[in-house]
Amino acid sequence: MVYAYIQEVPIDADLYKRIIDELGPEPLAGSLLHLCVRRPDGGLRYIDVWESEEACARAFDERIHPAVDAAFGGDRPEGEPTVQHLEIIHITGAMAVHGQ
């Protein structure tokens, strides 16, 4: 089942770029959409859609957390930013092929 969330992230665009560079060019397995936008306060907001919650968790364990750790120089803050889970009612477009 498709899994989606919004996450408010207290980092700037420079640190975000370092994380993306650490992830490398290979797509994250199970990721259908990742949108990063700047919030008015200067932080970032992620809007993510995944094939499943399990695919998302696997990507965090195998690729995302190691990339974040490297981008922070091994001194990543404890815990995760708050995640707001989204209840998907309908999905259309390219993602619909994978999801619902």
Buried (B, 14 or more C-beta within 10 A) or exposed (E): EBBBBBBBBEBEEEBBEBBBEBBEEEEBEBBBEEEBEEEEEEEBBBBBBBBBBEBBBBBBEEBBEEBBBBBBEEEEEEEEBEEEEBEBEEBEEEBEEBBE
